[in-house]
Amino acid sequence: MNPFIIFTFLAAPLQWLLEQLTRTFNGVAPLASIGAFGLAVIVTTIAIRAVLFPVFNWQLRTSRRIQSEQRKVAPQIQELRKKYKKEPQKLSAEMNKVYREHGISPFSGLTGCLPALVQAPVLIGLYNAIRNASAPGHLVGHPGFLWISNVSQSSQQACCANGNWGGLLTHPTLLILPLLAGAFTFAQSRMMMPPPRPDMTDQERSMQNVSKQMSYLFPVMIFIFALLFPQGLAIYWVTGTFFMVLQQWYVVGWGGLKVPTWWPGAHRVTSLSYPKPAPVPALVSAKDSQNGRAPGRGGRAAAGSGEPVGEGADGSTAREAATATAGSPPVRTGAARSAAARARERNRRRRRR
């Protein structure tokens, strides 16, 4: 018995759609020369993504709102962990109270699993639809597409049916779809991550590290699956993931994916985009602060402000006054020390009289 029989209910409508589109594209000579069956898979994928667009749009917006609220309550949660370190039950109750006040559900993290849960029946249904539509007696026209001879075959079957994986080296074009599938999956995974910030908590750093590891592992898995499963499914994955990358870019921006500044849309920012990390303030050395120099300029503090640098009425300079105001001991110059010595000498003479 097929364990996925519950998901095969989508196979019949998807197979019907594939066959109708293949017949339509076969009637247009330029499209038939490209590959009517492969084009039918692409159009079917776009139709599926259009139907699922509201679901993924809701998931993106909900996930981003939850992440924003979690950043807001992070300081409170840290304080609660310190306060109730030896009272786990009290800690759990107080944390749930804070989460309820900010509309964060204990199951809110499961929204990130929604794309995989929704795509599972679609993938299984499309797998059966491609296999049935390309079977003898059902196939309309040639099952090829561009450089692919048969989209119902896997890359491994096309070159390495006898188990000799070295055949991929003599047929490098068979690696194009798996590489594209892995690359788009990596981009989509990174776009879901927030960019690193200097003020991240330990919990956020831990979650960031886990997400970063998964962003490398998941594309490798997809690359292997794209080699082993029919190339029609690889076409579906590449088209669908590219569609999701565009959707995420439109709704929430680039997220944690670093793109060059010359890339089209590299500076796009939306209302749901992650805020840019605040720059780390420059440190002022003690030597510069004592000498009255501005950080990084190496000049006098009063040089650009137009303030006088000469001696005041009490023999101190403007730099000394500014330094004394800041709460640090004044740095006396030679002229200031001479003036102070003369003042002490005058005071001694007055006392003798």
C-alpha positions as CSV (number, residue, x, y, z in Angstrom):
1,M,0.0,0.0,0.0
2,N,1.3,3.4,-0.9
3,P,1.9,5.3,2.4
4,F,1.3,8.6,0.6
5,I,-2.1,7.6,-0.8
6,I,-3.7,10.4,1.2
7,F,-1.7,13.0,-0.8
8,T,-2.3,11.5,-4.2
9,F,-5.7,13.2,-4.5
10,L,-3.9,16.1,-6.2
11,A,-2.3,13.8,-8.9
12,A,-5.4,13.6,-11.1
13,P,-6.1,17.3,-11.4
14,L,-2.4,18.1,-11.9
15,Q,-2.1,15.4,-14.5
16,W,-5.1,16.8,-16.4
17,L,-3.6,20.3,-16.3
18,L,-0.2,19.0,-17.5
19,E,-1.8,17.1,-20.5
20,Q,-4.0,20.1,-21.5
21,L,-1.1,22.5,-21.4
22,T,1.2,20.1,-23.3
23,R,-1.4,19.8,-26.1
24,T,-1.7,23.6,-26.3
25,F,2.0,24.1,-26.4
26,N,2.5,21.4,-29.0
27,G,0.2,23.4,-31.3
28,V,2.7,26.3,-31.3
29,A,5.8,25.4,-33.3
30,P,8.3,27.6,-31.4
31,L,7.1,26.3,-28.0
32,A,7.0,22.7,-29.2
33,S,10.7,23.0,-30.2
34,I,11.6,24.2,-26.7
35,G,9.7,21.4,-25.1
36,A,6.0,21.4,-24.6
37,F,6.0,19.1,-21.5
38,G,8.7,21.1,-19.7
39,L,6.8,24.3,-20.4
40,A,3.7,22.7,-19.1
41,V,5.5,21.9,-15.8
42,I,6.7,25.5,-15.5
43,V,3.2,27.0,-16.1
44,T,1.6,24.5,-13.7
45,T,4.2,25.6,-11.0
46,I,3.4,29.3,-11.6
47,A,-0.3,28.5,-11.2
48,I,0.3,26.6,-8.0
49,R,2.4,29.4,-6.6
50,A,-0.3,32.0,-7.5
51,V,-2.9,29.9,-5.6
52,L,-0.6,29.6,-2.6
53,F,0.5,33.2,-2.7
54,P,-1.9,34.4,0.1
55,V,-0.8,31.6,2.4
56,F,2.9,32.3,2.0
57,N,2.2,36.1,2.2
58,W,0.4,35.6,5.6
59,Q,3.3,33.3,6.8
60,L,5.9,35.9,5.9
61,R,4.1,38.8,7.6
62,T,3.2,36.7,10.7
63,S,6.8,35.5,11.1
64,R,8.2,38.9,10.8
65,R,5.8,40.4,13.3
66,I,6.6,37.6,15.8
67,Q,10.3,38.2,15.4
68,S,9.9,41.9,15.9
69,E,7.9,41.3,19.1
70,Q,10.4,38.8,20.4
71,R,13.2,41.3,20.0
72,K,11.1,43.8,22.0
73,V,10.6,41.4,24.9
74,A,14.1,39.9,24.9
75,P,15.4,42.2,27.7
76,Q,12.4,41.3,29.9
77,I,12.9,37.6,29.3
78,Q,16.6,37.9,30.2
79,E,15.7,39.7,33.5
80,L,13.1,37.0,34.3
81,R,15.7,34.2,33.6
82,K,18.0,35.9,36.1
83,K,15.3,36.6,38.7
84,Y,13.7,33.1,38.6
85,K,16.8,31.0,37.8
86,K,16.0,28.5,40.6
87,E,12.2,28.6,40.1
88,P,11.5,27.0,36.6
89,Q,7.7,26.9,37.1
90,K,7.5,30.5,38.2
91,L,9.8,31.4,35.3
92,S,7.6,29.6,32.8
93,A,4.4,31.4,34.1
94,E,6.0,34.8,34.0
95,M,7.4,34.2,30.5
96,N,4.0,33.1,29.2
97,K,2.5,36.2,30.8
98,V,4.9,38.5,28.9
99,Y,4.3,36.6,25.6
100,R,0.5,36.9,26.0
101,E,0.8,40.6,26.5
102,H,2.7,41.0,23.2
103,G,0.5,38.5,21.3
104,I,3.2,35.8,21.0
105,S,1.8,32.3,20.9
106,P,3.9,29.3,22.2
107,F,3.2,27.7,18.8
108,S,4.2,30.8,16.8
109,G,7.5,29.2,15.8
110,L,5.5,26.6,13.8
111,T,4.6,29.2,11.2
112,G,8.0,28.7,9.7
113,C,7.1,25.1,9.0
114,L,4.1,26.1,7.0
115,P,5.8,26.2,3.5
116,A,7.1,22.6,4.0
117,L,3.7,21.4,5.2
118,V,1.8,23.0,2.3
119,Q,4.3,21.8,-0.3
120,A,4.4,18.2,0.8
121,P,1.1,17.1,-0.8
122,V,1.8,19.3,-3.9
123,L,5.2,17.6,-4.4
124,I,3.8,14.1,-4.0
125,G,0.8,14.9,-6.3
126,L,3.0,16.4,-8.9
127,Y,5.4,13.5,-8.8
128,N,2.6,11.1,-9.6
129,A,1.1,13.5,-12.2
130,I,4.5,13.7,-14.1
131,R,5.0,10.0,-13.9
132,N,1.5,9.2,-15.2
133,A,1.4,12.0,-17.8
134,S,4.7,10.7,-19.3
135,A,3.7,7.1,-19.3
136,P,3.0,5.3,-22.7
137,G,-0.5,6.0,-23.9
138,H,-0.8,9.3,-21.9
139,L,2.1,11.3,-23.3
140,V,1.3,14.0,-25.8
141,G,4.4,14.8,-27.9
142,H,8.0,14.6,-26.8
143,P,8.8,14.6,-23.0
144,G,12.0,16.7,-23.5
145,F,12.7,20.3,-22.5
146,L,15.7,22.3,-23.7
147,W,18.8,20.1,-22.9
148,I,16.7,17.5,-21.0
149,S,15.8,14.4,-23.1
150,N,13.0,13.2,-20.7
151,V,11.7,15.2,-17.8
152,S,10.2,12.1,-16.2
153,Q,13.7,10.7,-15.7
154,S,16.1,11.8,-13.0
155,S,19.5,13.1,-13.8
156,Q,20.9,9.9,-12.2
157,Q,18.8,7.7,-14.6
158,A,19.7,9.8,-17.6
159,C,23.5,9.2,-17.3
160,C,24.2,6.8,-14.4
161,A,21.6,4.1,-14.7
162,N,24.3,1.4,-13.9
163,G,25.3,3.2,-10.7
164,N,28.4,4.9,-12.2
165,W,28.1,8.5,-10.9
166,G,31.1,9.4,-12.9
167,G,28.8,9.8,-15.9
168,L,27.8,13.2,-14.5
169,L,31.3,14.5,-15.4
170,T,30.7,13.6,-19.1
171,H,27.2,15.1,-19.0
172,P,27.7,18.3,-17.0
173,T,24.4,19.8,-18.3
174,L,22.5,17.3,-16.1
175,L,23.9,19.2,-13.1
176,I,22.3,22.6,-14.1
177,L,18.9,21.9,-12.5
178,P,20.3,20.5,-9.2
179,L,22.7,23.4,-8.9
180,L,20.0,25.9,-9.6
181,A,17.7,24.2,-7.1
182,G,20.3,24.3,-4.4
183,A,21.3,27.9,-5.1
184,F,17.7,29.3,-5.0
185,T,17.0,27.3,-1.8
186,F,20.1,28.8,-0.2
187,A,19.0,32.3,-1.2
188,Q,15.5,31.8,0.1
189,S,16.8,30.3,3.4
190,R,19.1,33.3,4.0
191,M,16.4,35.8,3.2
192,M,14.3,34.3,6.0
193,M,17.1,35.1,8.5
194,P,17.6,38.5,10.1
195,P,20.9,40.2,9.5
196,P,23.3,40.0,12.5
197,R,23.2,42.8,15.1
198,P,25.7,43.8,17.7
199,D,23.0,43.9,20.4
200,M,21.8,40.3,19.9
201,T,21.0,38.3,23.0
202,D,22.6,34.9,23.6
203,Q,19.4,33.2,22.6
204,E,19.2,35.1,19.4
205,R,22.8,34.3,18.6
206,S,22.1,30.6,19.2
207,M,19.1,30.6,16.9
208,Q,21.1,32.6,14.3
209,N,23.8,29.9,14.3
210,V,21.2,27.1,14.0
211,S,19.5,28.9,11.1
212,K,22.9,29.5,9.4
213,Q,23.8,25.8,9.6
214,M,20.4,24.8,8.2
215,S,20.8,27.3,5.3
216,Y,23.9,25.3,4.3
217,L,22.5,21.8,5.0
218,F,19.0,22.2,3.3
219,P,20.4,23.3,-0.1
220,V,22.7,20.2,-0.1
221,M,19.7,18.0,0.5
222,I,17.7,19.6,-2.3
223,F,20.7,19.2,-4.6
224,I,20.8,15.5,-3.9
225,F,17.0,15.1,-4.3
226,A,17.1,17.0,-7.6
227,L,19.6,14.4,-8.8
228,L,17.5,11.4,-7.7
229,F,14.0,12.5,-8.5
230,P,12.5,13.2,-12.0
231,Q,13.8,16.3,-13.6
232,G,10.3,17.6,-13.9
233,L,10.2,17.9,-10.1
234,A,13.5,19.7,-10.3
235,I,11.9,22.1,-12.8
236,Y,9.0,22.6,-10.4
237,W,11.4,23.3,-7.4
238,V,13.6,25.7,-9.3
239,T,10.6,27.6,-10.7
240,G,8.8,27.6,-7.4
241,T,11.8,28.6,-5.2
242,F,12.6,31.4,-7.7
243,F,9.0,32.6,-7.3
244,M,9.3,32.5,-3.5
245,V,12.6,34.5,-3.6
246,L,10.8,37.2,-5.6
247,Q,7.8,37.1,-3.2
248,Q,10.1,37.5,-0.1
249,W,12.0,40.3,-1.8
250,Y,8.8,42.1,-2.5
251,V,7.2,41.6,0.9
252,V,10.2,41.8,3.4
253,G,13.3,42.6,1.4
254,W,16.6,40.7,1.3
255,G,16.7,39.7,5.0
256,G,20.0,38.1,5.9
257,L,21.1,37.5,2.3
258,K,24.0,39.7,1.3
259,V,23.8,41.0,-2.2
260,P,26.2,43.3,-4.0
261,T,25.2,47.0,-4.2
262,W,25.0,46.8,-8.0
263,W,22.4,44.1,-7.9
264,P,19.0,45.1,-9.2
265,G,16.8,46.0,-6.2
266,A,19.7,45.7,-3.7
267,H,18.6,48.7,-1.7
268,R,14.9,47.8,-1.5
269,V,13.4,48.4,2.0
270,T,9.8,47.6,3.0
271,S,7.8,48.2,6.1
272,L,8.6,44.7,7.2
273,S,12.3,44.8,6.4
274,Y,14.7,44.0,9.2
275,P,16.1,47.3,10.6
276,K,19.8,47.9,9.7
277,P,22.2,47.2,12.6
278,A,23.1,50.3,14.5
279,P,26.8,51.3,14.0
280,V,29.1,50.6,16.9
281,P,30.1,54.0,18.4
282,A,33.8,54.9,17.9
283,L,35.9,54.7,21.1
284,V,37.8,57.9,22.1
285,S,41.2,57.2,23.5
286,A,42.2,58.7,26.9
287,K,45.2,60.5,25.3
288,D,42.9,62.2,22.7
289,S,40.4,63.2,25.4
290,Q,43.1,64.7,27.6
291,N,44.7,66.6,24.7
292,G,41.3,68.0,23.7
293,R,41.3,66.3,20.3
294,A,38.3,65.2,18.4
295,P,38.3,61.4,17.7
296,G,39.8,60.5,14.3
297,R,40.7,64.1,13.4
298,G,44.0,64.5,15.2
299,G,43.6,68.3,15.5
300,R,42.8,70.7,18.3
301,A,39.3,70.7,19.7
302,A,38.9,74.4,19.3
303,A,40.4,74.5,15.8
304,G,37.2,74.0,14.0
305,S,34.9,75.7,16.5
306,G,36.4,79.2,16.4
307,E,37.0,79.3,20.2
308,P,40.0,81.1,21.5
309,V,43.0,79.1,22.5
310,G,44.9,81.8,24.5
311,E,45.1,82.3,28.3
312,G,42.2,83.4,30.3
313,A,42.1,85.9,33.2
314,D,43.2,83.3,35.7
315,G,46.1,82.1,33.6
316,S,44.3,79.0,32.3
317,T,43.7,78.2,28.6
318,A,40.4,77.5,26.9
319,R,41.5,73.9,26.5
320,E,42.0,73.6,30.3
321,A,38.5,75.0,30.9
322,A,36.9,72.6,28.5
323,T,38.8,69.7,30.1
324,A,37.9,70.8,33.6
325,T,34.3,71.1,32.7
326,A,34.3,67.5,31.5
327,G,35.3,66.4,35.0
328,S,38.9,65.4,34.4
329,P,42.0,67.2,35.8
330,P,43.2,70.1,33.6
331,V,46.3,69.6,31.6
332,R,48.5,72.6,32.4
333,T,50.8,74.1,29.8
334,G,54.1,75.9,30.5
335,A,52.4,79.3,30.4
336,A,49.7,78.2,32.8
337,R,52.2,76.8,35.3
338,S,54.2,80.1,35.2
339,A,51.1,82.1,35.8
340,A,50.2,79.9,38.7
341,A,53.7,80.2,40.2
342,R,53.5,84.0,40.0
343,A,50.1,84.0,41.7
344,R,51.4,81.9,44.6
345,E,54.4,84.2,45.0
346,R,52.1,87.3,45.2
347,N,50.0,85.6,47.9
348,R,53.1,84.8,50.0
349,R,54.2,88.4,49.8
350,R,50.8,89.7,51.0
351,R,50.9,87.3,54.0
352,R,54.3,88.5,55.0
353,R,53.1,92.1,55.1
